[in-house]
Amino acid sequence: MYYLYLIFSIILLTFLIMISKKGICMSNIIINKEEKFLDQMNEAIEKNKNLSDWDLFKLNYQMKKATMAKDFNELQVLSYLPHINFLDHQIKTAKTVIHEINGRAI
């Protein structure tokens, strides 16, 4: 933990020195502290209430699970375009371009 604090301090000092040398003025940046959220969170914790809606969480989870890549060696677009019949050489070429030449092809 001490090393993490030390590294953060060094980065912060470097940033401040860099700003002072370049003469960047940051006085026009407005920072607003949102205290309403903290009050609501503390109230929910004290009263043992839910912090979010369970139905929204389940819906978000189902959406993420449905859009998650099932296999990284297959083309994901094929499942989104079931009405298009691709030829075997087109699929092979697309896989070659993606996996072997990092997508750099005309």
C-alpha positions in Angstrom: 0.0 0.0 0.0 2.9 2.4 0.8 4.4 1.8 -2.6 1.1 2.6 -4.3 0.8 5.9 -2.4 4.4 6.7 -3.3 3.9 6.0 -7.0 0.7 8.1 -7.0 2.5 11.0 -5.3 5.3 10.9 -7.8 2.8 10.9 -10.7 0.9 13.8 -9.2 4.1 15.8 -8.6 5.3 15.2 -12.2 1.9 16.3 -13.5 2.0 19.5 -11.4 5.5 20.3 -12.5 4.5 19.7 -16.1 1.6 22.0 -15.8 3.6 24.8 -14.1 6.3 24.6 -16.9 3.7 24.8 -19.7 1.8 27.6 -18.0 -1.6 25.8 -18.3 -4.2 27.7 -16.3 -6.9 25.4 -14.8 -8.7 28.0 -12.8 -11.8 27.9 -15.1 -12.6 24.2 -14.3 -15.6 23.9 -12.0 -15.9 20.9 -9.8 -19.2 20.1 -8.2 -19.4 17.7 -5.4 -22.6 15.6 -5.5 -23.6 15.2 -1.9 -27.2 14.0 -2.5 -26.0 10.6 -3.7 -23.9 10.1 -0.5 -26.9 11.0 1.7 -29.2 8.6 -0.2 -26.6 5.8 0.0 -26.0 6.3 3.7 -29.7 6.4 4.4 -30.2 3.2 2.4 -27.4 1.5 4.3 -28.8 2.6 7.7 -32.3 1.4 6.9 -31.1 -1.7 5.1 -32.9 -0.7 1.9 -32.0 -1.8 -1.6 -29.6 0.5 -3.4 -31.0 -0.4 -6.8 -33.9 -2.1 -8.5 -33.5 -5.9 -8.8 -35.5 -6.0 -12.0 -33.3 -3.5 -13.7 -30.2 -5.4 -12.6 -31.6 -8.7 -14.0 -32.5 -7.0 -17.3 -29.0 -5.5 -17.6 -27.4 -8.9 -16.7 -29.5 -10.6 -19.4 -28.5 -8.0 -22.0 -24.8 -8.3 -21.2 -25.0 -12.1 -21.2 -26.8 -12.1 -24.6 -24.3 -9.7 -26.2 -21.2 -11.4 -24.8 -18.9 -13.1 -27.3 -19.4 -16.9 -27.0 -16.3 -17.9 -28.9 -13.4 -15.6 -29.8 -12.3 -17.9 -32.7 -15.6 -17.4 -34.6 -17.0 -14.5 -36.4 -19.5 -12.7 -34.2 -21.3 -11.1 -37.2 -22.6 -14.4 -38.4 -25.1 -14.7 -35.5 -26.4 -11.1 -36.2 -26.9 -11.7 -39.9 -28.7 -15.0 -40.2 -30.6 -14.0 -43.3 -27.4 -13.7 -45.3 -25.8 -16.8 -46.7 -22.1 -16.3 -46.8 -19.9 -18.5 -49.0 -17.3 -20.7 -47.4 -14.4 -18.8 -49.0 -15.8 -15.4 -47.7 -15.9 -16.7 -44.1 -12.4 -18.2 -44.4 -11.0 -15.0 -45.8 -12.6 -12.9 -43.1 -11.1 -15.2 -40.4 -7.7 -15.1 -42.0 -7.8 -11.3 -42.2 -8.8 -11.0 -38.5 -6.7 -13.7 -36.9 -3.6 -13.8 -39.0 -3.0 -10.3 -40.5 -4.6 -8.2 -37.7 -7.5 -6.9 -39.8 -5.1 -5.2 -42.3 -6.5 -6.1 -45.7 -8.2 -4.4 -48.6 
